[in-house]
């Protein structure tokens, strides 16, 4: 349960988009590389079936998410290396 709580916290900070939250949560909870590949392929298929405008909006949100990652990783590293 602790793993899910940490993933939920990270994903919640990453995006407000429900579809992306679901995808990121499932992806990070996946137990194997093959499961991650399957989830990514399914996501790509579903993305390609969206109307053009929705695809553009989703791609823009994905870009925003990835731009947040370096700062989030640095913060996480800072917390991990702080003395207890």
Backbone torsions as a table, in degrees:
resi	resn	phi	psi	omega
1	UNK	NA	-32.8	-179.2
2	UNK	-62.5	-39.5	179.1
3	UNK	-60.4	-45.9	-179.5
4	UNK	-62.8	-40.9	-179.5
5	UNK	-61.9	-41.5	178.6
6	UNK	-66.6	-43.6	179.3
7	UNK	-64.1	-42.6	179.0
8	UNK	-59.8	-43.3	179.3
9	UNK	-60.5	-47.7	-178.7
10	UNK	-63.8	-48.7	-177.6
11	UNK	-64.1	-37.5	178.7
12	UNK	-64.2	-35.1	177.8
13	UNK	-76.4	-23.8	-175.0
14	UNK	-77.0	-41.8	-175.3
15	UNK	-155.4	155.0	173.2
16	UNK	-99.5	-8.4	-178.0
17	UNK	-71.7	122.7	-177.3
18	UNK	-61.5	-41.8	-179.6
19	UNK	-64.8	-43.0	179.6
20	UNK	-69.9	-37.6	176.1
21	UNK	-58.8	-44.7	179.5
22	UNK	-62.8	-47.8	-179.8
23	UNK	-59.8	-50.4	-177.9
24	UNK	-62.3	-39.6	179.4
25	UNK	-63.8	-49.0	179.0
26	UNK	-61.6	-41.9	-178.6
27	UNK	-63.0	-46.3	-178.2
28	UNK	-72.5	-24.8	177.8
29	UNK	-86.4	-11.0	-178.1
30	UNK	-57.2	141.4	-176.4
31	UNK	-88.3	-15.3	-175.8
32	UNK	-145.2	161.8	176.6
33	UNK	-63.0	-39.8	-179.4
34	UNK	-63.4	-35.5	176.7
35	UNK	-67.2	-39.8	177.8
36	UNK	-64.7	-40.9	178.1
37	UNK	-61.6	-45.5	179.6
38	UNK	-61.3	-44.2	178.8
39	UNK	-63.0	-42.3	178.9
40	UNK	-63.9	-43.8	178.5
41	UNK	-62.2	-43.1	178.7
42	UNK	-62.5	-42.4	178.4
43	UNK	-60.7	-45.0	-179.6
44	UNK	-62.7	-40.5	177.8
45	UNK	-63.2	-45.3	-179.9
46	UNK	-66.6	-37.7	176.8
47	UNK	-61.5	-44.3	-176.4
48	UNK	-68.7	-18.4	179.5
49	UNK	-87.6	-7.6	178.6
50	UNK	-74.4	153.5	172.3
51	UNK	-60.0	154.7	-174.3
52	UNK	-52.4	-46.3	-179.1
53	UNK	-62.2	-43.0	178.9
54	UNK	-65.3	-36.5	176.0
55	UNK	-61.4	-44.5	179.6
56	UNK	-62.5	-42.6	179.0
57	UNK	-64.5	-41.2	179.6
58	UNK	-66.3	-41.5	177.9
59	UNK	-64.1	-38.4	177.7
60	UNK	-65.2	-40.6	178.1
61	UNK	-67.1	-39.3	176.1
62	UNK	-60.7	-41.7	178.4
63	UNK	-62.2	-44.3	177.8
64	UNK	-59.5	-41.3	179.2
65	UNK	-61.5	-48.1	-177.3
66	UNK	-67.4	-29.8	177.0
67	UNK	-71.2	-23.6	177.4
68	UNK	-78.3	-22.3	-171.9
69	UNK	-60.1	-44.3	-179.2
70	UNK	-58.2	-43.6	179.2
71	UNK	-66.4	-39.9	178.8
72	UNK	-66.0	-39.9	178.7
73	UNK	-64.9	-41.7	178.7
74	UNK	-63.3	-41.7	178.3
75	UNK	-63.6	-43.9	179.1
76	UNK	-62.5	-42.3	178.4
77	UNK	-63.3	-40.5	178.3
78	UNK	-61.7	-40.6	178.5
79	UNK	-69.2	-37.1	-177.1
80	UNK	-68.4	-31.1	-175.2
81	UNK	-101.2	7.0	176.3
82	UNK	-77.9	139.8	177.4
83	UNK	-63.3	143.8	-177.8
84	UNK	-77.8	NA	NA
